[in-house]
């Protein structure tokens, strides 16, 4: 893969026990669907993290150095629009 084709955008989704209970798997799916919709294959990657220690604020999403807490599992499109497509 050349530098031109390298992944440029990342979203970190906590996969700790509390985040899983609050919908982190569904959030990953929502982000993935939004990325496909906007043809971001090879340009955007979801990285599953271990517990971030913010269990009371589950689920946790990190995009472009911005921490988002209590993210609704169906809000993938919102975060792709706000941080990746701009």
Phi and psi in radians as a Rosetta constraint file:
Dihedral C 1 N 2 CA 2 C 2 CIRCULARHARMONIC -1.418 0.35
Dihedral N 2 CA 2 C 2 N 3 CIRCULARHARMONIC 2.892 0.35
Dihedral C 2 N 3 CA 3 C 3 CIRCULARHARMONIC -1.009 0.35
Dihedral N 3 CA 3 C 3 N 4 CIRCULARHARMONIC -0.624 0.35
Dihedral C 3 N 4 CA 4 C 4 CIRCULARHARMONIC -1.059 0.35
Dihedral N 4 CA 4 C 4 N 5 CIRCULARHARMONIC -0.601 0.35
Dihedral C 4 N 5 CA 5 C 5 CIRCULARHARMONIC -1.658 0.35
Dihedral N 5 CA 5 C 5 N 6 CIRCULARHARMONIC 0.049 0.35
Dihedral C 5 N 6 CA 6 C 6 CIRCULARHARMONIC -1.186 0.35
Dihedral N 6 CA 6 C 6 N 7 CIRCULARHARMONIC 2.618 0.35
Dihedral C 6 N 7 CA 7 C 7 CIRCULARHARMONIC -1.088 0.35
Dihedral N 7 CA 7 C 7 N 8 CIRCULARHARMONIC 2.279 0.35
Dihedral C 7 N 8 CA 8 C 8 CIRCULARHARMONIC -1.964 0.35
Dihedral N 8 CA 8 C 8 N 9 CIRCULARHARMONIC -0.304 0.35
Dihedral C 8 N 9 CA 9 C 9 CIRCULARHARMONIC -2.223 0.35
Dihedral N 9 CA 9 C 9 N 10 CIRCULARHARMONIC 2.435 0.35
Dihedral C 9 N 10 CA 10 C 10 CIRCULARHARMONIC -2.330 0.35
Dihedral N 10 CA 10 C 10 N 11 CIRCULARHARMONIC 2.582 0.35
Dihedral C 10 N 11 CA 11 C 11 CIRCULARHARMONIC -2.244 0.35
Dihedral N 11 CA 11 C 11 N 12 CIRCULARHARMONIC 2.262 0.35
Dihedral C 11 N 12 CA 12 C 12 CIRCULARHARMONIC -1.811 0.35
Dihedral N 12 CA 12 C 12 N 13 CIRCULARHARMONIC 2.153 0.35
Dihedral C 12 N 13 CA 13 C 13 CIRCULARHARMONIC -2.041 0.35
Dihedral N 13 CA 13 C 13 N 14 CIRCULARHARMONIC 2.149 0.35
Dihedral C 13 N 14 CA 14 C 14 CIRCULARHARMONIC -1.168 0.35
Dihedral N 14 CA 14 C 14 N 15 CIRCULARHARMONIC 2.359 0.35
Dihedral C 14 N 15 CA 15 C 15 CIRCULARHARMONIC -2.063 0.35
Dihedral N 15 CA 15 C 15 N 16 CIRCULARHARMONIC 0.467 0.35
Dihedral C 15 N 16 CA 16 C 16 CIRCULARHARMONIC -1.174 0.35
Dihedral N 16 CA 16 C 16 N 17 CIRCULARHARMONIC 2.895 0.35
Dihedral C 16 N 17 CA 17 C 17 CIRCULARHARMONIC -0.955 0.35
Dihedral N 17 CA 17 C 17 N 18 CIRCULARHARMONIC -0.815 0.35
Dihedral C 17 N 18 CA 18 C 18 CIRCULARHARMONIC -1.164 0.35
Dihedral N 18 CA 18 C 18 N 19 CIRCULARHARMONIC -0.732 0.35
Dihedral C 18 N 19 CA 19 C 19 CIRCULARHARMONIC -1.133 0.35
Dihedral N 19 CA 19 C 19 N 20 CIRCULARHARMONIC -0.687 0.35
Dihedral C 19 N 20 CA 20 C 20 CIRCULARHARMONIC -1.053 0.35
Dihedral N 20 CA 20 C 20 N 21 CIRCULARHARMONIC -0.757 0.35
Dihedral C 20 N 21 CA 21 C 21 CIRCULARHARMONIC -1.083 0.35
Dihedral N 21 CA 21 C 21 N 22 CIRCULARHARMONIC -0.524 0.35
Dihedral C 21 N 22 CA 22 C 22 CIRCULARHARMONIC -1.680 0.35
Dihedral N 22 CA 22 C 22 N 23 CIRCULARHARMONIC 0.103 0.35
Dihedral C 22 N 23 CA 23 C 23 CIRCULARHARMONIC 1.922 0.35
Dihedral N 23 CA 23 C 23 N 24 CIRCULARHARMONIC 0.364 0.35
Dihedral C 23 N 24 CA 24 C 24 CIRCULARHARMONIC -1.114 0.35
Dihedral N 24 CA 24 C 24 N 25 CIRCULARHARMONIC -0.599 0.35
Dihedral C 24 N 25 CA 25 C 25 CIRCULARHARMONIC -1.125 0.35
Dihedral N 25 CA 25 C 25 N 26 CIRCULARHARMONIC -0.739 0.35
Dihedral C 25 N 26 CA 26 C 26 CIRCULARHARMONIC -1.173 0.35
Dihedral N 26 CA 26 C 26 N 27 CIRCULARHARMONIC -0.611 0.35
Dihedral C 26 N 27 CA 27 C 27 CIRCULARHARMONIC -1.112 0.35
Dihedral N 27 CA 27 C 27 N 28 CIRCULARHARMONIC -0.753 0.35
Dihedral C 27 N 28 CA 28 C 28 CIRCULARHARMONIC -1.011 0.35
Dihedral N 28 CA 28 C 28 N 29 CIRCULARHARMONIC -0.783 0.35
Dihedral C 28 N 29 CA 29 C 29 CIRCULARHARMONIC -1.102 0.35
Dihedral N 29 CA 29 C 29 N 30 CIRCULARHARMONIC -0.735 0.35
Dihedral C 29 N 30 CA 30 C 30 CIRCULARHARMONIC -1.106 0.35
Dihedral N 30 CA 30 C 30 N 31 CIRCULARHARMONIC -0.748 0.35
Dihedral C 30 N 31 CA 31 C 31 CIRCULARHARMONIC -1.117 0.35
Dihedral N 31 CA 31 C 31 N 32 CIRCULARHARMONIC -0.759 0.35
Dihedral C 31 N 32 CA 32 C 32 CIRCULARHARMONIC -1.082 0.35
Dihedral N 32 CA 32 C 32 N 33 CIRCULARHARMONIC -0.770 0.35
Dihedral C 32 N 33 CA 33 C 33 CIRCULARHARMONIC -1.108 0.35
Dihedral N 33 CA 33 C 33 N 34 CIRCULARHARMONIC -0.720 0.35
Dihedral C 33 N 34 CA 34 C 34 CIRCULARHARMONIC -1.155 0.35
Dihedral N 34 CA 34 C 34 N 35 CIRCULARHARMONIC -0.687 0.35
Dihedral C 34 N 35 CA 35 C 35 CIRCULARHARMONIC -1.101 0.35
Dihedral N 35 CA 35 C 35 N 36 CIRCULARHARMONIC -0.744 0.35
Dihedral C 35 N 36 CA 36 C 36 CIRCULARHARMONIC -1.113 0.35
Dihedral N 36 CA 36 C 36 N 37 CIRCULARHARMONIC -0.753 0.35
Dihedral C 36 N 37 CA 37 C 37 CIRCULARHARMONIC -0.988 0.35
Dihedral N 37 CA 37 C 37 N 38 CIRCULARHARMONIC -0.638 0.35
Dihedral C 37 N 38 CA 38 C 38 CIRCULARHARMONIC -1.746 0.35
Dihedral N 38 CA 38 C 38 N 39 CIRCULARHARMONIC 0.303 0.35
Dihedral C 38 N 39 CA 39 C 39 CIRCULARHARMONIC 0.926 0.35
Dihedral N 39 CA 39 C 39 N 40 CIRCULARHARMONIC 0.898 0.35
Dihedral C 39 N 40 CA 40 C 40 CIRCULARHARMONIC -1.749 0.35
Dihedral N 40 CA 40 C 40 N 41 CIRCULARHARMONIC 0.278 0.35
Dihedral C 40 N 41 CA 41 C 41 CIRCULARHARMONIC -0.998 0.35
Dihedral N 41 CA 41 C 41 N 42 CIRCULARHARMONIC 2.238 0.35
Dihedral C 41 N 42 CA 42 C 42 CIRCULARHARMONIC 1.426 0.35
Dihedral N 42 CA 42 C 42 N 43 CIRCULARHARMONIC -0.124 0.35
Dihedral C 42 N 43 CA 43 C 43 CIRCULARHARMONIC -1.947 0.35
Dihedral N 43 CA 43 C 43 N 44 CIRCULARHARMONIC -0.299 0.35
Dihedral C 43 N 44 CA 44 C 44 CIRCULARHARMONIC -2.360 0.35
Dihedral N 44 CA 44 C 44 N 45 CIRCULARHARMONIC 2.394 0.35
Dihedral C 44 N 45 CA 45 C 45 CIRCULARHARMONIC -2.388 0.35
Dihedral N 45 CA 45 C 45 N 46 CIRCULARHARMONIC 2.419 0.35
Dihedral C 45 N 46 CA 46 C 46 CIRCULARHARMONIC -1.702 0.35
Dihedral N 46 CA 46 C 46 N 47 CIRCULARHARMONIC 2.234 0.35
Dihedral C 46 N 47 CA 47 C 47 CIRCULARHARMONIC -2.017 0.35
Dihedral N 47 CA 47 C 47 N 48 CIRCULARHARMONIC 2.145 0.35
Dihedral C 47 N 48 CA 48 C 48 CIRCULARHARMONIC -1.466 0.35
Dihedral N 48 CA 48 C 48 N 49 CIRCULARHARMONIC 2.222 0.35
Dihedral C 48 N 49 CA 49 C 49 CIRCULARHARMONIC -1.859 0.35
Dihedral N 49 CA 49 C 49 N 50 CIRCULARHARMONIC 2.874 0.35
Dihedral C 49 N 50 CA 50 C 50 CIRCULARHARMONIC -1.363 0.35
Dihedral N 50 CA 50 C 50 N 51 CIRCULARHARMONIC -3.132 0.35
Dihedral C 50 N 51 CA 51 C 51 CIRCULARHARMONIC -0.907 0.35
Dihedral N 51 CA 51 C 51 N 52 CIRCULARHARMONIC 2.322 0.35
Dihedral C 51 N 52 CA 52 C 52 CIRCULARHARMONIC -1.626 0.35
Dihedral N 52 CA 52 C 52 N 53 CIRCULARHARMONIC -0.085 0.35
Dihedral C 52 N 53 CA 53 C 53 CIRCULARHARMONIC 1.450 0.35
Dihedral N 53 CA 53 C 53 N 54 CIRCULARHARMONIC 0.202 0.35
Dihedral C 53 N 54 CA 54 C 54 CIRCULARHARMONIC -2.015 0.35
Dihedral N 54 CA 54 C 54 N 55 CIRCULARHARMONIC 0.816 0.35
Dihedral C 54 N 55 CA 55 C 55 CIRCULARHARMONIC -1.012 0.35
Dihedral N 55 CA 55 C 55 N 56 CIRCULARHARMONIC -0.567 0.35
Dihedral C 55 N 56 CA 56 C 56 CIRCULARHARMONIC -1.281 0.35
Dihedral N 56 CA 56 C 56 N 57 CIRCULARHARMONIC -0.150 0.35
Dihedral C 56 N 57 CA 57 C 57 CIRCULARHARMONIC -2.040 0.35
Dihedral N 57 CA 57 C 57 N 58 CIRCULARHARMONIC 0.451 0.35
Dihedral C 57 N 58 CA 58 C 58 CIRCULARHARMONIC -1.180 0.35
Dihedral N 58 CA 58 C 58 N 59 CIRCULARHARMONIC 2.636 0.35
Dihedral C 58 N 59 CA 59 C 59 CIRCULARHARMONIC -1.404 0.35
Dihedral N 59 CA 59 C 59 N 60 CIRCULARHARMONIC 2.736 0.35
Dihedral C 59 N 60 CA 60 C 60 CIRCULARHARMONIC -1.928 0.35
Dihedral N 60 CA 60 C 60 N 61 CIRCULARHARMONIC 2.364 0.35
Dihedral C 60 N 61 CA 61 C 61 CIRCULARHARMONIC -2.283 0.35
Dihedral N 61 CA 61 C 61 N 62 CIRCULARHARMONIC 2.392 0.35
Dihedral C 61 N 62 CA 62 C 62 CIRCULARHARMONIC -2.139 0.35
Dihedral N 62 CA 62 C 62 N 63 CIRCULARHARMONIC 2.126 0.35
Dihedral C 62 N 63 CA 63 C 63 CIRCULARHARMONIC -2.384 0.35
Dihedral N 63 CA 63 C 63 N 64 CIRCULARHARMONIC 2.251 0.35
Dihedral C 63 N 64 CA 64 C 64 CIRCULARHARMONIC 0.895 0.35
Dihedral N 64 CA 64 C 64 N 65 CIRCULARHARMONIC 0.825 0.35
Dihedral C 64 N 65 CA 65 C 65 CIRCULARHARMONIC 1.107 0.35
Dihedral N 65 CA 65 C 65 N 66 CIRCULARHARMONIC 0.275 0.35
Dihedral C 65 N 66 CA 66 C 66 CIRCULARHARMONIC -1.903 0.35
Dihedral N 66 CA 66 C 66 N 67 CIRCULARHARMONIC 2.199 0.35
Dihedral C 66 N 67 CA 67 C 67 CIRCULARHARMONIC -1.563 0.35
Dihedral N 67 CA 67 C 67 N 68 CIRCULARHARMONIC 2.305 0.35
Dihedral C 67 N 68 CA 68 C 68 CIRCULARHARMONIC -2.167 0.35
Dihedral N 68 CA 68 C 68 N 69 CIRCULARHARMONIC 2.299 0.35
Dihedral C 68 N 69 CA 69 C 69 CIRCULARHARMONIC -2.107 0.35
Dihedral N 69 CA 69 C 69 N 70 CIRCULARHARMONIC 2.763 0.35
Dihedral C 69 N 70 CA 70 C 70 CIRCULARHARMONIC 0.928 0.35
Dihedral N 70 CA 70 C 70 N 71 CIRCULARHARMONIC 0.730 0.35
Dihedral C 70 N 71 CA 71 C 71 CIRCULARHARMONIC -1.276 0.35
Dihedral N 71 CA 71 C 71 N 72 CIRCULARHARMONIC 2.338 0.35
Dihedral C 71 N 72 CA 72 C 72 CIRCULARHARMONIC -1.321 0.35
Dihedral N 72 CA 72 C 72 N 73 CIRCULARHARMONIC 2.397 0.35
Dihedral C 72 N 73 CA 73 C 73 CIRCULARHARMONIC -0.998 0.35
Dihedral N 73 CA 73 C 73 N 74 CIRCULARHARMONIC -0.400 0.35
Dihedral C 73 N 74 CA 74 C 74 CIRCULARHARMONIC -1.709 0.35
Dihedral N 74 CA 74 C 74 N 75 CIRCULARHARMONIC 0.261 0.35
Dihedral C 74 N 75 CA 75 C 75 CIRCULARHARMONIC -1.669 0.35
Dihedral N 75 CA 75 C 75 N 76 CIRCULARHARMONIC 0.295 0.35
Dihedral C 75 N 76 CA 76 C 76 CIRCULARHARMONIC -0.950 0.35
Dihedral N 76 CA 76 C 76 N 77 CIRCULARHARMONIC -0.808 0.35
Dihedral C 76 N 77 CA 77 C 77 CIRCULARHARMONIC -1.005 0.35
Dihedral N 77 CA 77 C 77 N 78 CIRCULARHARMONIC -0.747 0.35
Dihedral C 77 N 78 CA 78 C 78 CIRCULARHARMONIC -1.001 0.35
Dihedral N 78 CA 78 C 78 N 79 CIRCULARHARMONIC -0.786 0.35
Dihedral C 78 N 79 CA 79 C 79 CIRCULARHARMONIC -1.337 0.35
Dihedral N 79 CA 79 C 79 N 80 CIRCULARHARMONIC -0.561 0.35
Dihedral C 79 N 80 CA 80 C 80 CIRCULARHARMONIC -1.147 0.35
Dihedral N 80 CA 80 C 80 N 81 CIRCULARHARMONIC -0.772 0.35
Dihedral C 80 N 81 CA 81 C 81 CIRCULARHARMONIC -1.097 0.35
Dihedral N 81 CA 81 C 81 N 82 CIRCULARHARMONIC -0.822 0.35
Dihedral C 81 N 82 CA 82 C 82 CIRCULARHARMONIC -1.280 0.35
Dihedral N 82 CA 82 C 82 N 83 CIRCULARHARMONIC -0.660 0.35
Dihedral C 82 N 83 CA 83 C 83 CIRCULARHARMONIC -1.971 0.35
Dihedral N 83 CA 83 C 83 N 84 CIRCULARHARMONIC -0.484 0.35
Dihedral C 83 N 84 CA 84 C 84 CIRCULARHARMONIC -1.724 0.35
Dihedral N 84 CA 84 C 84 N 85 CIRCULARHARMONIC -0.711 0.35
Dihedral C 84 N 85 CA 85 C 85 CIRCULARHARMONIC -1.478 0.35
Dihedral N 85 CA 85 C 85 N 86 CIRCULARHARMONIC -0.243 0.35
